Amino acid sequence: MTSRVLVTGGTGTLGRQVVPRLREAGCDVRVLSRRAREAADGTEYVIGDLATGEGIAAAVDGAGIIVHCAGSARGDEDKARNLTRAASRSGARHLVNISVVGADRIPVASGLDRAMFGYFAAKLATERVVTGSGLPWTTLRATQFYDLIVMVARQMARLPVIPVAAGFRFQPVDSGEVAARLAELALGPPAGLAPDMAGPRVYPMADLLRAYLRTRGLRRPLAPVRIPGKAARAVRAGANLAPGPALGHRTWEDFLAEQAGRRA
């Protein structure tokens, strides 16, 4: 039996990789978009705005499974609430949510903590909305995507001297592997909080940047900077790292090599 799946954030870094995997599994896929788009490759696009709730009831109508990939550092809680209310009324049988590793372990209060780590607080708030929605749910926490690390490294490489947060380590993961896992979870029974997903290696922030600079043939001095605050202290203690076995296989070096090959 073909399942209809609604994907929010279906045109973003993660969502656009989830959509084809669901189609390959035989699903009827619908993508929520704020702009009109023509149907393509068997995917239907519907207009809706999670921030206002406009169009969400029509978007969830008939979708037994909802994969919530849309996210930002601001307004996520209200967006999730608009989505879960509509999904509850429509009788959705499975809501799948993407979150971030460390959402429940990195304290975010105000000031610098919120400016730097607000994304963790936003994801935790979304998790709580999903958990309390009454819908059958699955939440997958993942570490930072390689795509994001590259974007940050590219911006920082423009500086004559690159500031590096002292003591910060990351365990980034390939977004394609997360997409495959998310699609797998969506097509299975509601699992609650799934095992965290992270890449196979933990890197000091400086090592991530140095590897990026090498692949681009760039030389930049790195200057360690100590970030104050409770959230930064939690990151230095490893709160942003997966506590269990890594589920990802592709390394940062693999990702950079592929990027270099594409440029060549």
C-alpha angles and dihedrals in degrees: 000000000000114000122212111224126190115207119196115202087023094155095051131095094279103026096054088058094045093054099063091045090055091047091050087054089058099259126148099234127206121184124205111224135171090218132055114261133177117245110262136181091000094306122126119213121207128187119240142136118222091194094061099023091235112150095002096113091056091044095055094041108119094002109126092182127042122192109197108205098147113108148144139164093265134053096004094129094056092044091053091048092053090049097047093047091054092043092051092052092048094051098243110182101204133026115191117196132190117216137163131265109252096027089129096039105048111079112217116188116152145301116030093000092059093043093053103029104026090119091068092053091047092052093047090052090051091049090055092051091051093046093050096043096091090234122123102258149183125196122194117195114204134180124240116304121243087236090064094046090053092049092051093044091050091054094045092048088067089069121088089226121026117219112219123197104241115237095008115139129183136196101199123188139207111262091216091059090049090050091053091050092047092052090048091052092047092057093047130070120288106281105183110218107007123206112282117263121221140151122271097255139051115220133190108238090246091057092053090052095045092052090051093049091050093054090051094045092241132143121206131157114239120220119198115228124189111224114211127217141066095278093053090048089054091051091050087053090054101256090142093056125091110260094207136046115314114251096196123086107186115092132216088249091054091050094049092047090054091048090051091049091053092051091049 
